[in-house]
């Protein structure tokens, strides 16, 4: 939204520009609230995590490489554009 205003503000009515900037302010406030809520959730869960010296979660098994190989690429398939 803000990029559109920056590019097109000369063609827009001042009230429209103000409305768009108000919407940007509201969206920024909403995103900030979501970020704060996520951080609070993570901080609330942090006491339940047990981290080892290597930084791995002690409750999780070590990662294993995938055992399934992707299918081979053959000619005549759909083009990727």
N, C-alpha and C positions, 0 to 999 in steps of 0.2 A: 504494500500500500504506500509506504513512504517513498519508495523509489518512483512510483507513478506520480506522486505529487511533485517530486523533485524534477522530473522530466516534463511534466505537463502543467505546472502551476500557472504559466502564462496564459493558457487557454481556459483556465478554470475560474469560476466565480469565487471570490474570497470566502464566502460562506461555505462553499463546498470544500475548500482547502481546510478551513477550520474544522468542519465536520470530520473529514478524513483524519486529521491530526488528533482529534478527540478520540476517534476509534482506535488509533494507534496507541494512545495513552491507556485506554481501557484494556486493550489486548496485552500490552506490556505488564500492566498490573495483574492481570489474570495469570500470565505466564510466571510472574514472580511468585504468586501465591502457590502455584503448582510446584515450583521448585522448592519452596520452603516446606511444603507438605511432604514431598519426597525425601528431603533431607531429614525431617523429623522422623519419618518412617524408618529410614536407614539407621539413624542414631538409636531409635527404639529397639531395633533388632541387633545392634552391635554387641550387646552383652551375651547374646546367645551364640555368637560365632567363636569358634576355637581355631586360632590360626597357629600353624607350626612355624618353626624357624625358617623354613624355605618359603613361607608365605602362602602355602596351600591350606585350604580348609581341612582340618583334621577329620571331619566327618565324611569327606568325599573320597572315593577311591581314586587312584592315580589315573590320569588320562591315558586312553589306549588309542593307537592309530586306527583309522576306519578299516574294517575288514571287507567291506563291499567296494569293489572297484567300479568306477563309472563306466557306462557302456562306451565302446570305442566309437570314434568319429568315422563315419563312412561317407563316401561321396554319393551324391544323389539325394541327400536329405534336404530339408528346407534351408534356404539361405538365411543368414543372419544379417540384417541390415541395420 
